[in-house]
Amino acid sequence: MNVSNNKASNKKRPSFWRNQSLVALWTGQGLSSLGTGIYQAGLAWEVVHITGPHLLWVPFLSLRLYQ
């Protein structure tokens, strides 16, 4: 049986949750993406509300929402 007593192999890798800067970055990016999606949906809703539900808006708005 080959048992290695190497300290480097016994170290645990650093956890994602322990790196506060990385957690803050990913949290901020996630919230920003969520906010962008809500904004785009609200903007599309407002365009349809102001101009009326014209069929010409459907392709433009659907492409814009899923960009």
PDB file as gemmi writes it, atoms N, CA and C in Angstrom:
CRYST1    1.000    1.000    1.000  90.00  90.00  90.00 P 1                      
ATOM      1  N   MET A   1       0.843  -1.177   0.000  1.00  0.00           N  
ATOM      2  CA  MET A   1       0.000   0.000   0.000  1.00  0.00           C  
ATOM      3  C   MET A   1       0.887   1.238   0.000  1.00  0.00           C  
ATOM      4  N   ASN A   2       0.648   2.127  -0.948  1.00  0.00           N  
ATOM      5  CA  ASN A   2       1.457   3.322  -1.098  1.00  0.00           C  
ATOM      6  C   ASN A   2       0.722   4.510  -0.486  1.00  0.00           C  
ATOM      7  N   VAL A   3       1.161   4.925   0.701  1.00  0.00           N  
ATOM      8  CA  VAL A   3       0.531   6.053   1.390  1.00  0.00           C  
ATOM      9  C   VAL A   3       1.482   7.226   1.335  1.00  0.00           C  
ATOM     10  N   SER A   4       1.019   8.302   0.738  1.00  0.00           N  
ATOM     11  CA  SER A   4       1.851   9.493   0.609  1.00  0.00           C  
ATOM     12  C   SER A   4       1.551  10.441   1.763  1.00  0.00           C  
ATOM     13  N   ASN A   5       2.600  10.980   2.344  1.00  0.00           N  
ATOM     14  CA  ASN A   5       2.437  11.918   3.446  1.00  0.00           C  
ATOM     15  C   ASN A   5       2.736  13.336   2.976  1.00  0.00           C  
ATOM     16  N   ASN A   6       2.553  13.588   1.717  1.00  0.00           N  
ATOM     17  CA  ASN A   6       2.838  14.886   1.123  1.00  0.00           C  
ATOM     18  C   ASN A   6       1.809  15.907   1.597  1.00  0.00           C  
ATOM     19  N   LYS A   7       2.290  17.034   2.152  1.00  0.00           N  
ATOM     20  CA  LYS A   7       1.375  18.056   2.672  1.00  0.00           C  
ATOM     21  C   LYS A   7       0.579  18.729   1.551  1.00  0.00           C  
ATOM     22  N   ALA A   8       1.171  18.866   0.377  1.00  0.00           N  
ATOM     23  CA  ALA A   8       0.485  19.521  -0.739  1.00  0.00           C  
ATOM     24  C   ALA A   8      -0.723  18.718  -1.189  1.00  0.00           C  
ATOM     25  N   SER A   9      -0.629  17.402  -1.143  1.00  0.00           N  
ATOM     26  CA  SER A   9      -1.758  16.588  -1.585  1.00  0.00           C  
ATOM     27  C   SER A   9      -2.860  16.525  -0.535  1.00  0.00           C  
ATOM     28  N   ASN A  10      -2.526  16.812   0.722  1.00  0.00           N  
ATOM     29  CA  ASN A  10      -3.520  16.784   1.793  1.00  0.00           C  
ATOM     30  C   ASN A  10      -4.289  18.093   1.925  1.00  0.00           C  
ATOM     31  N   LYS A  11      -3.802  19.164   1.287  1.00  0.00           N  
ATOM     32  CA  LYS A  11      -4.496  20.457   1.375  1.00  0.00           C  
ATOM     33  C   LYS A  11      -5.802  20.401   0.603  1.00  0.00           C  
ATOM     34  N   LYS A  12      -6.805  21.015   1.180  1.00  0.00           N  
ATOM     35  CA  LYS A  12      -8.076  21.138   0.479  1.00  0.00           C  
ATOM     36  C   LYS A  12      -8.014  22.342  -0.451  1.00  0.00           C  
ATOM     37  N   ARG A  13      -8.708  22.236  -1.549  1.00  0.00           N  
ATOM     38  CA  ARG A  13      -8.794  23.377  -2.447  1.00  0.00           C  
ATOM     39  C   ARG A  13      -9.647  24.453  -1.797  1.00  0.00           C  
ATOM     40  N   PRO A  14      -9.336  25.722  -2.070  1.00  0.00           N  
ATOM     41  CA  PRO A  14     -10.141  26.794  -1.481  1.00  0.00           C  
ATOM     42  C   PRO A  14     -11.574  26.752  -2.009  1.00  0.00           C  
ATOM     43  N   SER A  15     -12.492  26.958  -1.120  1.00  0.00           N  
ATOM     44  CA  SER A  15     -13.903  26.925  -1.478  1.00  0.00           C  
ATOM     45  C   SER A  15     -14.304  28.209  -2.199  1.00  0.00           C  
ATOM     46  N   PHE A  16     -15.235  28.070  -3.119  1.00  0.00           N  
ATOM     47  CA  PHE A  16     -15.780  29.228  -3.834  1.00  0.00           C  
ATOM     48  C   PHE A  16     -16.390  30.214  -2.841  1.00  0.00           C  
ATOM     49  N   TRP A  17     -17.063  29.708  -1.834  1.00  0.00           N  
ATOM     50  CA  TRP A  17     -17.789  30.558  -0.890  1.00  0.00           C  
ATOM     51  C   TRP A  17     -16.869  31.314   0.054  1.00  0.00           C  
ATOM     52  N   ARG A  18     -15.613  30.912   0.154  1.00  0.00           N  
ATOM     53  CA  ARG A  18     -14.677  31.613   1.040  1.00  0.00           C  
ATOM     54  C   ARG A  18     -14.048  32.823   0.371  1.00  0.00           C  
ATOM     55  N   ASN A  19     -14.091  32.887  -0.935  1.00  0.00           N  
ATOM     56  CA  ASN A  19     -13.528  34.014  -1.666  1.00  0.00           C  
ATOM     57  C   ASN A  19     -14.609  35.089  -1.795  1.00  0.00           C  
ATOM     58  N   GLN A  20     -14.567  36.059  -0.886  1.00  0.00           N  
ATOM     59  CA  GLN A  20     -15.631  37.065  -0.819  1.00  0.00           C  
ATOM     60  C   GLN A  20     -15.701  37.926  -2.069  1.00  0.00           C  
ATOM     61  N   SER A  21     -14.580  38.224  -2.659  1.00  0.00           N  
ATOM     62  CA  SER A  21     -14.586  39.042  -3.875  1.00  0.00           C  
ATOM     63  C   SER A  21     -15.279  38.317  -5.020  1.00  0.00           C  
ATOM     64  N   LEU A  22     -15.003  37.030  -5.156  1.00  0.00           N  
ATOM     65  CA  LEU A  22     -15.615  36.254  -6.233  1.00  0.00           C  
ATOM     66  C   LEU A  22     -17.116  36.080  -6.004  1.00  0.00           C  
ATOM     67  N   VAL A  23     -17.509  35.854  -4.764  1.00  0.00           N  
ATOM     68  CA  VAL A  23     -18.934  35.724  -4.443  1.00  0.00           C  
ATOM     69  C   VAL A  23     -19.651  37.044  -4.713  1.00  0.00           C  
ATOM     70  N   ALA A  24     -19.033  38.160  -4.346  1.00  0.00           N  
ATOM     71  CA  ALA A  24     -19.643  39.470  -4.596  1.00  0.00           C  
ATOM     72  C   ALA A  24     -19.770  39.733  -6.093  1.00  0.00           C  
ATOM     73  N   LEU A  25     -18.742  39.366  -6.850  1.00  0.00           N  
ATOM     74  CA  LEU A  25     -18.786  39.554  -8.309  1.00  0.00           C  
ATOM     75  C   LEU A  25     -19.912  38.743  -8.931  1.00  0.00           C  
ATOM     76  N   TRP A  26     -20.005  37.461  -8.599  1.00  0.00           N  
ATOM     77  CA  TRP A  26     -21.043  36.603  -9.181  1.00  0.00           C  
ATOM     78  C   TRP A  26     -22.432  37.028  -8.727  1.00  0.00           C  
ATOM     79  N   THR A  27     -22.565  37.459  -7.487  1.00  0.00           N  
ATOM     80  CA  THR A  27     -23.870  37.932  -7.000  1.00  0.00           C  
ATOM     81  C   THR A  27     -24.279  39.201  -7.742  1.00  0.00           C  
ATOM     82  N   GLY A  28     -23.345  40.121  -7.896  1.00  0.00           N  
ATOM     83  CA  GLY A  28     -23.636  41.358  -8.621  1.00  0.00           C  
ATOM     84  C   GLY A  28     -23.987  41.108 -10.074  1.00  0.00           C  
ATOM     85  N   GLN A  29     -23.255  40.210 -10.722  1.00  0.00           N  
ATOM     86  CA  GLN A  29     -23.545  39.890 -12.114  1.00  0.00           C  
ATOM     87  C   GLN A  29     -24.919  39.228 -12.260  1.00  0.00           C  
ATOM     88  N   GLY A  30     -25.243  38.351 -11.327  1.00  0.00           N  
ATOM     89  CA  GLY A  30     -26.549  37.686 -11.370  1.00  0.00           C  
ATOM     90  C   GLY A  30     -27.693  38.671 -11.184  1.00  0.00           C  
ATOM     91  N   LEU A  31     -27.549  39.561 -10.212  1.00  0.00           N  
ATOM     92  CA  LEU A  31     -28.583  40.569  -9.978  1.00  0.00           C  
ATOM     93  C   LEU A  31     -28.689  41.538 -11.154  1.00  0.00           C  
ATOM     94  N   SER A  32     -27.555  41.879 -11.736  1.00  0.00           N  
ATOM     95  CA  SER A  32     -27.571  42.762 -12.898  1.00  0.00           C  
ATOM     96  C   SER A  32     -28.287  42.114 -14.079  1.00  0.00           C  
ATOM     97  N   SER A  33     -28.024  40.846 -14.312  1.00  0.00           N  
ATOM     98  CA  SER A  33     -28.709  40.134 -15.401  1.00  0.00           C  
ATOM     99  C   SER A  33     -30.206  40.039 -15.145  1.00  0.00           C  
ATOM    100  N   LEU A  34     -30.568  39.783 -13.914  1.00  0.00           N  
ATOM    101  CA  LEU A  34     -31.989  39.729 -13.554  1.00  0.00           C  
ATOM    102  C   LEU A  34     -32.651  41.084 -13.781  1.00  0.00           C  
ATOM    103  N   GLY A  35     -31.994  42.144 -13.350  1.00  0.00           N  
ATOM    104  CA  GLY A  35     -32.530  43.488 -13.539  1.00  0.00           C  
ATOM    105  C   GLY A  35     -32.652  43.868 -15.006  1.00  0.00           C  
ATOM    106  N   THR A  36     -31.683  43.459 -15.810  1.00  0.00           N  
ATOM    107  CA  THR A  36     -31.740  43.730 -17.242  1.00  0.00           C  
ATOM    108  C   THR A  36     -32.926  43.022 -17.884  1.00  0.00           C  
ATOM    109  N   GLY A  37     -33.159  41.783 -17.496  1.00  0.00           N  
ATOM    110  CA  GLY A  37     -34.304  41.040 -18.028  1.00  0.00           C  
ATOM    111  C   GLY A  37     -35.625  41.674 -17.646  1.00  0.00           C  
ATOM    112  N   ILE A  38     -35.737  42.102 -16.393  1.00  0.00           N  
ATOM    113  CA  ILE A  38     -36.968  42.761 -15.934  1.00  0.00           C  
ATOM    114  C   ILE A  38     -37.161  44.080 -16.666  1.00  0.00           C  
ATOM    115  N   TYR A  39     -36.080  44.830 -16.847  1.00  0.00           N  
ATOM    116  CA  TYR A  39     -36.164  46.103 -17.568  1.00  0.00           C  
ATOM    117  C   TYR A  39     -36.611  45.894 -19.011  1.00  0.00           C  
ATOM    118  N   GLN A  40     -36.026  44.915 -19.687  1.00  0.00           N  
ATOM    119  CA  GLN A  40     -36.374  44.677 -21.088  1.00  0.00           C  
ATOM    120  C   GLN A  40     -37.820  44.221 -21.225  1.00  0.00           C  
ATOM    121  N   ALA A  41     -38.283  43.380 -20.324  1.00  0.00           N  
ATOM    122  CA  ALA A  41     -39.682  42.948 -20.375  1.00  0.00           C  
ATOM    123  C   ALA A  41     -40.616  44.129 -20.115  1.00  0.00           C  
ATOM    124  N   GLY A  42     -40.255  44.978 -19.147  1.00  0.00           N  
ATOM    125  CA  GLY A  42     -41.067  46.158 -18.852  1.00  0.00           C  
ATOM    126  C   GLY A  42     -41.077  47.151 -19.997  1.00  0.00           C  
ATOM    127  N   LEU A  43     -39.948  47.308 -20.646  1.00  0.00           N  
ATOM    128  CA  LEU A  43     -39.874  48.218 -21.792  1.00  0.00           C  
ATOM    129  C   LEU A  43     -40.734  47.712 -22.944  1.00  0.00           C  
ATOM    130  N   ALA A  44     -40.667  46.415 -23.215  1.00  0.00           N  
ATOM    131  CA  ALA A  44     -41.506  45.838 -24.267  1.00  0.00           C  
ATOM    132  C   ALA A  44     -42.985  46.008 -23.924  1.00  0.00           C  
ATOM    133  N   TRP A  45     -43.332  45.783 -22.671  1.00  0.00           N  
ATOM    134  CA  TRP A  45     -44.715  45.948 -22.222  1.00  0.00           C  
ATOM    135  C   TRP A  45     -45.168  47.398 -22.435  1.00  0.00           C  
ATOM    136  N   GLU A  46     -44.310  48.344 -22.103  1.00  0.00           N  
ATOM    137  CA  GLU A  46     -44.661  49.761 -22.234  1.00  0.00           C  
ATOM    138  C   GLU A  46     -44.805  50.168 -23.698  1.00  0.00           C  
ATOM    139  N   VAL A  47     -43.946  49.655 -24.569  1.00  0.00           N  
ATOM    140  CA  VAL A  47     -44.051  49.953 -26.004  1.00  0.00           C  
ATOM    141  C   VAL A  47     -45.390  49.460 -26.535  1.00  0.00           C  
ATOM    142  N   VAL A  48     -45.759  48.246 -26.189  1.00  0.00           N  
ATOM    143  CA  VAL A  48     -47.047  47.698 -26.643  1.00  0.00           C  
ATOM    144  C   VAL A  48     -48.195  48.490 -26.029  1.00  0.00           C  
ATOM    145  N   HIS A  49     -48.058  48.894 -24.772  1.00  0.00           N  
ATOM    146  CA  HIS A  49     -49.113  49.648 -24.087  1.00  0.00           C  
ATOM    147  C   HIS A  49     -49.317  51.020 -24.747  1.00  0.00           C  
ATOM    148  N   ILE A  50     -48.235  51.684 -25.112  1.00  0.00           N  
ATOM    149  CA  ILE A  50     -48.336  53.030 -25.690  1.00  0.00           C  
ATOM    150  C   ILE A  50     -48.774  52.974 -27.154  1.00  0.00           C  
ATOM    151  N   THR A  51     -48.187  52.084 -27.943  1.00  0.00           N  
ATOM    152  CA  THR A  51     -48.434  52.084 -29.382  1.00  0.00           C  
ATOM    153  C   THR A  51     -49.586  51.178 -29.800  1.00  0.00           C  
ATOM    154  N   GLY A  52     -49.989  50.285 -28.950  1.00  0.00           N  
ATOM    155  CA  GLY A  52     -51.021  49.323 -29.309  1.00  0.00           C  
ATOM    156  C   GLY A  52     -50.386  48.019 -29.763  1.00  0.00           C  
ATOM    157  N   PRO A  53     -51.148  46.963 -29.705  1.00  0.00           N  
ATOM    158  CA  PRO A  53     -50.591  45.640 -30.039  1.00  0.00           C  
ATOM    159  C   PRO A  53     -50.539  45.392 -31.551  1.00  0.00           C  
ATOM    160  N   HIS A  54     -49.633  46.059 -32.215  1.00  0.00           N  
ATOM    161  CA  HIS A  54     -49.468  45.867 -33.656  1.00  0.00           C  
ATOM    162  C   HIS A  54     -48.652  44.612 -33.919  1.00  0.00           C  
ATOM    163  N   LEU A  55     -48.987  43.921 -34.989  1.00  0.00           N  
ATOM    164  CA  LEU A  55     -48.261  42.690 -35.324  1.00  0.00           C  
ATOM    165  C   LEU A  55     -46.827  42.964 -35.770  1.00  0.00           C  
ATOM    166  N   LEU A  56     -46.541  44.185 -36.193  1.00  0.00           N  
ATOM    167  CA  LEU A  56     -45.179  44.508 -36.614  1.00  0.00           C  
ATOM    168  C   LEU A  56     -44.203  44.541 -35.436  1.00  0.00           C  
ATOM    169  N   TRP A  57     -44.702  44.756 -34.235  1.00  0.00           N  
ATOM    170  CA  TRP A  57     -43.837  44.818 -33.054  1.00  0.00           C  
ATOM    171  C   TRP A  57     -43.420  43.438 -32.559  1.00  0.00           C  
ATOM    172  N   VAL A  58     -44.180  42.417 -32.882  1.00  0.00           N  
ATOM    173  CA  VAL A  58     -43.944  41.082 -32.310  1.00  0.00           C  
ATOM    174  C   VAL A  58     -42.546  40.550 -32.615  1.00  0.00           C  
ATOM    175  N   PRO A  59     -42.087  40.533 -33.866  1.00  0.00           N  
ATOM    176  CA  PRO A  59     -40.729  40.008 -34.110  1.00  0.00           C  
ATOM    177  C   PRO A  59     -39.646  40.832 -33.427  1.00  0.00           C  
ATOM    178  N   PHE A  60     -39.780  42.144 -33.467  1.00  0.00           N  
ATOM    179  CA  PHE A  60     -38.778  43.003 -32.855  1.00  0.00           C  
ATOM    180  C   PHE A  60     -38.693  42.780 -31.346  1.00  0.00           C  
ATOM    181  N   LEU A  61     -39.832  42.755 -30.691  1.00  0.00           N  
ATOM    182  CA  LEU A  61     -39.840  42.596 -29.241  1.00  0.00           C  
ATOM    183  C   LEU A  61     -39.394  41.203 -28.815  1.00  0.00           C  
ATOM    184  N   SER A  62     -39.779  40.187 -29.572  1.00  0.00           N  
ATOM    185  CA  SER A  62     -39.373  38.841 -29.190  1.00  0.00           C  
ATOM    186  C   SER A  62     -37.871  38.660 -29.372  1.00  0.00           C  
ATOM    187  N   LEU A  63     -37.295  39.249 -30.407  1.00  0.00           N  
ATOM    188  CA  LEU A  63     -35.837  39.183 -30.580  1.00  0.00           C  
ATOM    189  C   LEU A  63     -35.123  39.977 -29.503  1.00  0.00           C  
ATOM    190  N   ARG A  64     -35.679  41.108 -29.135  1.00  0.00           N  
ATOM    191  CA  ARG A  64     -35.055  41.957 -28.136  1.00  0.00           C  
ATOM    192  C   ARG A  64     -35.078  41.303 -26.745  1.00  0.00           C  
ATOM    193  N   LEU A  65     -36.135  40.606 -26.419  1.00  0.00           N  
ATOM    194  CA  LEU A  65     -36.235  39.981 -25.107  1.00  0.00           C  
ATOM    195  C   LEU A  65     -35.282  38.798 -24.950  1.00  0.00           C  
ATOM    196  N   TYR A  66     -35.000  38.107 -26.046  1.00  0.00           N  
ATOM    197  CA  TYR A  66     -34.164  36.908 -25.946  1.00  0.00           C  
ATOM    198  C   TYR A  66     -32.748  37.144 -26.446  1.00  0.00           C  
ATOM    199  N   GLN A  67     -32.308  38.359 -26.426  1.00  0.00           N  
ATOM    200  CA  GLN A  67     -30.974  38.674 -26.904  1.00  0.00           C  
ATOM    201  C   GLN A  67     -29.942  38.407 -25.857  1.00  0.00           C  
TER     202      GLN A  67                                                      
END                                                                             
